[in-house]
């Protein structure tokens, strides 16, 4: 999985903002730090959908970038953001789960009108993006 580094900054009385030095024009924001990663993953995937993925520099190289260095000097920090793309192609996977966990998954999926696979996929995306079940339900 490819990972891009985002620069996160926040001014007093504003939301958290972030931008990707290696993905020009891609930015995101969130009212809380907890929502930053999920919003960043979504913004990155949407921005790059259908386009070639630019090379991602490592942190040491990014720190030498003048714009990044200036932002860091002003109090910004770096956040690693995985690129989670939707291939729009289903792949069969064989997984083993505890019977009790599988029963709970099936019950929760049925409550939400989802298949087992859709439920597990959604839960995995939420976990990767750092979103709680309640935050994901609120979106």
SULDATA-V827735 format. One record per backbone hydrogen bond with DSSP energy under -1.0 kcal/mol. CO is the residue of the C=O (numbers start at 0). NH is the residue of the N-H. Records with the same first field share a line. If there is no record, write none. Layout:
CO->NH + NH
This chain:
1->82
3->80
5->78
6->18
7->76
8->16
10->13
15->29
16->8
17->27
18->6
19->22
22->25
25->19
27->17
29->15
34->38
35->39
36->40
37->41
38->42
39->43
40->44
41->45
42->46
43->47
47->50
57->61
58->62
61->64
64->68
65->69
66->70
67->71
68->72
69->73
70->75
71->74
76->7
78->5
80->3
97->101
98->102
99->103
100->104
101->105
102->106
103->107
104->108
105->109
106->110
107->111
108->113
114->118
115->119
116->120
117->121
118->122
119->123
120->124
121->125
122->126
123->127
124->128
125->130
131->135
132->136
133->137
